Amino acid sequence: MQKEKVFAIVMAGGKGERFWPQSRVSHPKQLLRLIGNLTLIEQTVERLLPLVLPENIIIISNEDYVAPMRSLLSNIPAANIIGEPVGRDTAPCIALAAAVVRARGKNDDAVMMFLPADHVIKEKELLLKSLSAGINAAASGKVVTIGVDPSFPSTGYGYIHCGKKLDIKSDIEFFESVGFKEKPDLETAVKFLEEGCYKWNSGMFIWSCSTLVQALKQFTPSLFEAMQEIEKSITGGTFEKTLKEIYPSLSKISIDYAIMEKISNVIVEKCTFDWDDVGSWTALRNQIKAREHNNVVRGLHEGLGTEDCIVVSDASHLIATVDVKDLIIVHTEDATLVCNAKSAQKIKELVQQLSMKPELSRFL
């Protein structure tokens, strides 16, 4: 497919509250250097550039993050980094992206890839090969989602039920989608793993602009109408004003609920590259080699009787531990987190609790 007709939409509006205290309202997860020397958003864009023209990479974020992202991503046109006035989940985000692509010309035959900004993928060549195969399938009218073979019974991921293998000319396997399953309890996750026909939902989707627009029109008429209004505002020069007026009134809904569970032409592409959805501090175990006694450390740490801990600091602040196990310890300039590693998902609840106390709001 012509490179000019391929668009990558990077969804980068999340706050990443589970990475508090490093992740803050003004400095979210995608702007952190959690793995390596580049931020997560920089890594995402860098992976895409061999496949997508810089002017065809569109980043949908929070309006508070637009300025720092434009500073980081100087190779992406500033107008392509768009801030949502309020967070409204993935379905409105995707409708907004469709409006932007359509406003640039007759792009109904363009293919749009929707990719989260917080994945860690090191096998770049395999990723590009996979995305290229997905683009070819999407150009024929299919809605492609990438499914990851589960390595353990995760309760933190959604799942895709895969049906029969499809006869698509590709080195990569494609399957019929039987349905999407929300994050299960442990018993159900174990069952999914045992049955072997379920994959983790990576949150990556590929479809043609015309297929997406038709799905919006059929399944979410209100979003379709909003998309049309936003598209008109772009060509009419009132984009920012219209976005602020329309966006807050949109329903907060994921693309899974809005469309993917209802549409019939969804296929699942088997993930062939390494993939890690960096969702909480425990994900560092997949990316940083553990030291002695299975401790994962970034920064200065010295321990005695310390096992299975994740310790994050910097080069100027020492964290010292004695006789502790299974802890997450994160130090920043103004806050320190100590958390049982098994409770990493509850850090988001802690942040919400902090938000209810005005005297602690400066730490958010």
C-alpha positions as CSV (number, residue, x, y, z in Angstrom):
1,M,0.0,0.0,0.0
2,Q,1.2,3.6,-0.7
3,K,3.0,5.0,2.3
4,E,1.1,8.2,1.9
5,K,-2.1,6.3,2.7
6,V,-0.9,4.8,6.0
7,F,-1.6,6.7,9.2
8,A,-0.5,5.8,12.7
9,I,-2.6,7.1,15.6
10,V,-0.8,7.0,18.9
11,M,-3.2,7.1,21.9
12,A,-1.3,8.9,24.6
13,G,-3.8,10.5,26.9
14,G,-3.5,8.3,30.0
15,K,-2.1,9.5,33.3
16,G,-0.4,6.3,34.3
17,E,-1.4,6.6,37.9
18,R,0.0,3.2,38.8
19,F,3.5,4.7,38.3
20,W,3.1,7.3,41.0
21,P,5.1,9.0,42.5
22,Q,7.2,9.3,39.3
23,S,4.0,9.8,37.1
24,R,2.2,13.0,38.0
25,V,-0.7,15.0,36.5
26,S,1.8,17.2,34.7
27,H,4.2,14.4,33.8
28,P,2.4,11.2,32.9
29,K,3.7,7.7,32.3
30,Q,4.3,8.2,28.5
31,L,6.7,11.1,29.3
32,L,8.7,8.9,31.7
33,R,12.1,7.3,30.9
34,L,11.1,4.0,32.6
35,I,13.1,1.8,30.2
36,G,16.2,3.1,28.5
37,N,17.1,6.8,27.7
38,L,14.0,7.7,25.7
39,T,10.5,8.3,27.0
40,L,7.8,5.8,26.2
41,I,6.2,8.2,23.7
42,E,9.6,8.8,21.9
43,Q,10.1,5.0,21.7
44,T,6.7,4.5,20.2
45,V,7.2,7.1,17.5
46,E,10.8,5.9,16.7
47,R,9.5,2.4,16.1
48,L,6.9,3.6,13.6
49,L,9.1,5.9,11.4
50,P,10.4,3.3,9.0
51,L,6.8,2.4,8.1
52,V,4.9,5.7,8.5
53,L,5.7,9.2,7.2
54,P,6.2,11.7,10.1
55,E,3.3,13.9,8.8
56,N,1.0,10.8,9.0
57,I,1.8,10.1,12.7
58,I,-1.0,11.7,14.8
59,I,-0.8,11.7,18.6
60,I,-3.9,12.1,20.6
61,S,-3.1,13.1,24.2
62,N,-4.4,15.3,27.0
63,E,-4.2,19.0,26.3
64,D,-1.9,19.4,29.3
65,Y,0.7,17.2,27.7
66,V,0.7,18.8,24.2
67,A,3.5,21.2,24.9
68,P,6.0,18.7,26.4
69,M,5.3,16.2,23.6
70,R,5.8,18.8,20.9
71,S,9.1,19.6,22.5
72,L,10.2,16.0,22.6
73,L,8.9,15.0,19.2
74,S,10.2,17.8,17.0
75,N,10.2,15.5,13.9
76,I,6.4,15.3,14.1
77,P,4.4,18.3,12.8
78,A,3.1,20.3,15.9
79,A,-0.5,20.2,14.5
80,N,-0.4,16.4,14.6
81,I,-0.1,16.4,18.4
82,I,-3.6,17.0,19.6
83,G,-4.9,17.4,23.1
84,E,-8.3,16.2,24.3
85,P,-10.0,18.8,26.6
86,V,-11.1,15.9,28.8
87,G,-10.4,12.2,28.8
88,R,-13.2,10.2,27.2
89,D,-11.6,6.7,26.7
90,T,-10.6,5.1,23.4
91,A,-13.8,5.4,21.3
92,P,-14.0,9.2,21.2
93,C,-10.2,9.3,20.8
94,I,-10.5,7.1,17.7
95,A,-13.4,9.2,16.3
96,L,-11.4,12.3,16.7
97,A,-8.5,10.8,14.8
98,A,-10.8,9.8,12.0
99,A,-12.0,13.4,11.7
100,V,-8.4,14.6,11.5
101,V,-7.5,12.1,8.8
102,R,-10.7,12.7,6.7
103,A,-10.2,16.5,7.0
104,R,-6.9,16.2,5.2
105,G,-8.4,15.1,2.0
106,K,-10.2,12.2,0.4
107,N,-8.7,9.5,2.7
108,D,-11.5,7.0,2.9
109,D,-9.1,4.4,1.5
110,A,-6.4,5.3,3.9
111,V,-5.5,2.7,6.6
112,M,-5.3,3.8,10.2
113,M,-3.3,2.0,12.9
114,F,-4.3,2.8,16.5
115,L,-1.5,2.1,18.9
116,P,-1.1,2.8,22.7
117,A,1.9,4.9,23.7
118,D,3.0,2.9,26.7
119,H,4.1,-0.5,25.2
120,V,7.7,-1.7,25.3
121,I,8.6,-3.5,22.1
122,K,12.3,-4.3,21.3
123,E,11.9,-6.5,18.3
124,K,11.2,-3.6,15.9
125,E,11.6,-5.4,12.6
126,L,9.1,-8.1,13.7
127,L,6.7,-5.3,14.8
128,L,7.0,-3.6,11.4
129,K,6.4,-6.9,9.6
130,S,3.4,-7.6,11.7
131,L,1.9,-4.1,11.2
132,S,2.5,-4.3,7.4
133,A,0.6,-7.6,7.3
134,G,-2.2,-6.0,9.3
135,I,-2.3,-3.0,6.9
136,N,-2.7,-5.3,3.9
137,A,-5.6,-7.2,5.6
138,A,-7.3,-3.9,6.7
139,A,-7.1,-2.5,3.2
140,S,-9.4,-5.3,2.1
141,G,-12.1,-4.2,4.6
142,K,-11.1,-6.3,7.6
143,V,-10.8,-4.9,11.1
144,V,-7.5,-6.2,12.5
145,T,-6.6,-6.5,16.1
146,I,-3.3,-8.0,17.4
147,G,-3.6,-10.7,20.0
148,V,-0.8,-11.8,22.3
149,D,-0.4,-15.4,23.4
150,P,-0.9,-15.3,27.2
151,S,2.1,-16.5,29.2
152,F,0.2,-16.6,32.5
153,P,-3.5,-16.2,33.7
154,S,-3.5,-12.4,33.9
155,T,-6.5,-10.6,35.4
156,G,-5.1,-7.3,34.2
157,Y,-5.7,-7.7,30.5
158,G,-8.8,-8.1,28.3
159,Y,-8.9,-11.2,26.2
160,I,-9.9,-12.1,22.6
161,H,-11.6,-15.4,21.9
162,C,-10.1,-16.8,18.7
163,G,-11.9,-19.1,16.3
164,K,-10.7,-20.9,13.2
165,K,-7.4,-20.0,11.5
166,L,-8.0,-17.9,8.3
167,D,-6.5,-18.5,4.9
168,I,-4.7,-15.2,4.4
169,K,-1.5,-15.1,2.4
170,S,1.0,-14.1,5.0
171,D,3.8,-15.5,7.1
172,I,1.8,-14.4,10.1
173,E,-1.3,-16.3,11.4
174,F,-4.7,-14.7,11.4
175,F,-7.8,-16.0,13.2
176,E,-11.5,-15.3,13.2
177,S,-12.6,-13.3,16.2
178,V,-15.3,-14.9,18.3
179,G,-15.6,-12.1,20.8
180,F,-13.9,-9.8,23.3
181,K,-13.8,-10.6,27.0
182,E,-13.2,-8.0,29.7
183,K,-10.6,-8.4,32.4
184,P,-11.5,-11.7,34.0
185,D,-11.2,-13.0,37.6
186,L,-8.4,-15.4,38.3
187,E,-10.5,-18.6,37.9
188,T,-11.7,-17.4,34.4
189,A,-8.2,-16.4,33.4
190,V,-6.9,-19.8,34.3
191,K,-9.7,-21.4,32.2
192,F,-8.8,-19.1,29.2
193,L,-5.2,-20.2,29.4
194,E,-6.1,-23.9,29.6
195,E,-8.4,-23.7,26.6
196,G,-5.6,-22.2,24.5
197,C,-7.9,-20.2,22.1
198,Y,-7.7,-16.9,23.9
199,K,-5.2,-14.1,23.4
200,W,-4.5,-11.0,25.4
201,N,-6.0,-7.9,23.8
202,S,-3.0,-5.7,23.0
203,G,-5.1,-2.6,22.3
204,M,-3.7,-2.3,18.8
205,F,-6.3,-2.0,16.0
206,I,-5.9,-1.5,12.2
207,W,-8.7,-0.6,9.8
208,S,-9.4,1.5,6.8
209,C,-10.9,4.9,7.3
210,S,-14.0,4.0,5.4
211,T,-14.6,0.8,7.5
212,L,-14.1,2.8,10.7
213,V,-16.5,5.6,9.7
214,Q,-19.1,3.1,8.7
215,A,-18.8,1.3,12.0
216,L,-19.1,4.6,13.9
217,K,-22.2,5.5,11.9
218,Q,-23.8,2.1,12.5
219,F,-23.0,1.5,16.1
220,T,-22.4,4.9,17.7
221,P,-24.4,7.5,15.8
222,S,-23.6,10.2,18.4
223,L,-19.9,9.7,17.9
224,F,-20.3,9.7,14.1
225,E,-22.1,13.0,14.3
226,A,-19.4,14.4,16.6
227,M,-16.7,13.2,14.1
228,Q,-18.5,15.0,11.3
229,E,-18.7,18.3,13.3
230,I,-15.0,18.1,14.3
231,E,-14.0,17.3,10.7
232,K,-15.9,20.4,9.5
233,S,-14.3,22.6,12.2
234,I,-10.8,21.5,11.0
235,T,-11.5,22.6,7.4
236,G,-13.4,25.7,8.7
237,G,-10.6,26.9,11.0
238,T,-12.5,26.5,14.3
239,F,-11.0,23.2,15.4
240,E,-9.9,24.0,19.0
241,K,-13.1,25.9,19.8
242,T,-15.3,23.1,18.4
243,L,-13.3,20.4,20.2
244,K,-13.8,22.2,23.6
245,E,-17.5,22.5,23.0
246,I,-18.2,19.0,21.7
247,Y,-15.7,16.7,23.5
248,P,-16.9,17.1,27.1
249,S,-20.4,16.0,26.1
250,L,-19.3,12.7,24.6
251,S,-19.9,9.5,26.4
252,K,-16.9,7.9,28.1
253,I,-16.6,4.5,26.3
254,S,-13.9,2.2,25.1
255,I,-13.7,1.1,21.5
256,D,-14.2,-2.5,22.6
257,Y,-17.6,-1.7,24.0
258,A,-18.6,0.8,21.3
259,I,-17.7,-1.1,18.2
260,M,-15.4,-4.2,18.5
261,E,-17.9,-6.3,20.4
262,K,-20.6,-5.5,17.7
263,I,-18.8,-5.5,14.4
264,S,-18.7,-8.7,12.4
265,N,-15.5,-8.4,10.2
266,V,-12.9,-8.5,13.0
267,I,-9.9,-10.8,12.6
268,V,-7.1,-11.4,15.1
269,E,-3.4,-11.3,14.0
270,K,-1.1,-13.4,16.2
271,C,1.5,-11.2,17.8
272,T,5.0,-12.3,16.6
273,F,7.1,-9.7,18.4
274,D,8.0,-9.2,22.0
275,W,5.3,-7.1,23.8
276,D,5.0,-5.7,27.2
277,D,2.1,-3.5,28.3
278,V,4.0,-1.5,31.0
279,G,1.0,-1.2,33.3
280,S,2.6,-1.0,36.8
281,W,5.9,-1.0,38.6
282,T,6.0,-4.8,38.6
283,A,6.4,-4.6,34.8
284,L,10.0,-3.5,35.3
285,R,10.8,-7.2,36.0
286,N,10.2,-7.9,32.4
287,Q,12.6,-5.2,31.2
288,I,15.4,-4.9,33.8
289,K,17.7,-7.8,34.7
290,A,17.3,-8.7,38.3
291,R,20.3,-8.4,40.6
292,E,21.2,-10.7,43.5
293,H,18.3,-12.1,45.4
294,N,15.9,-11.2,42.5
295,N,15.9,-7.5,43.2
296,V,15.2,-5.1,40.3
297,V,17.0,-1.8,40.9
298,R,17.2,1.5,39.1
299,G,19.4,4.1,41.0
300,L,21.3,3.6,44.2
301,H,20.4,0.8,46.5
302,E,22.1,-1.2,49.2
303,G,20.3,-4.0,51.0
304,L,20.7,-6.6,53.7
305,G,18.3,-9.5,53.7
306,T,16.4,-8.0,50.9
307,E,14.6,-10.2,48.4
308,D,12.3,-9.9,45.4
309,C,12.0,-6.1,45.6
310,I,11.7,-3.4,43.0
311,V,13.7,-0.3,44.0
312,V,13.7,2.9,42.0
313,S,15.6,6.0,42.9
314,D,18.3,8.1,41.2
315,A,22.1,8.4,41.2
316,S,22.2,10.8,44.2
317,H,19.8,9.3,46.7
318,L,20.5,6.0,48.3
319,I,17.7,3.6,49.3
320,A,18.9,1.2,52.0
321,T,16.8,-1.8,53.1
322,V,17.1,-4.5,55.8
323,D,15.2,-7.8,56.0
324,V,12.4,-6.9,53.5
325,K,10.7,-8.9,50.8
326,D,8.3,-8.4,47.9
327,L,8.3,-4.6,48.1
328,I,8.1,-1.8,45.6
329,I,10.0,1.2,46.8
330,V,10.1,4.4,44.7
331,H,11.8,7.6,45.7
332,T,11.3,11.0,44.0
333,E,12.3,14.5,45.1
334,D,9.1,15.1,47.1
335,A,7.5,11.7,47.7
336,T,8.4,8.1,48.5
337,L,6.2,5.0,47.8
338,V,6.5,1.7,49.8
339,C,4.1,-0.9,48.5
340,N,3.6,-4.7,48.7
341,A,4.5,-5.9,45.2
342,K,1.3,-8.0,45.1
343,S,-0.7,-4.7,45.6
344,A,0.9,-2.8,42.7
345,Q,-2.5,-2.3,41.0
346,K,-3.8,-0.5,44.1
347,I,-1.4,2.4,43.7
348,K,-4.1,3.9,41.5
349,E,-6.5,3.8,44.4
350,L,-3.9,5.5,46.6
351,V,-3.6,8.3,44.0
352,Q,-7.4,8.7,44.0
353,Q,-7.3,8.9,47.8
354,L,-4.7,11.6,47.6
355,S,-6.8,13.6,45.2
356,M,-9.6,13.8,47.8
357,K,-7.3,15.6,50.3
358,P,-6.6,19.2,49.3
359,E,-3.5,19.4,51.5
360,L,-1.9,16.6,49.5
361,S,-2.9,17.8,46.0
362,R,0.6,19.1,45.3
363,F,1.9,15.5,45.2
364,L,-0.4,14.5,42.3
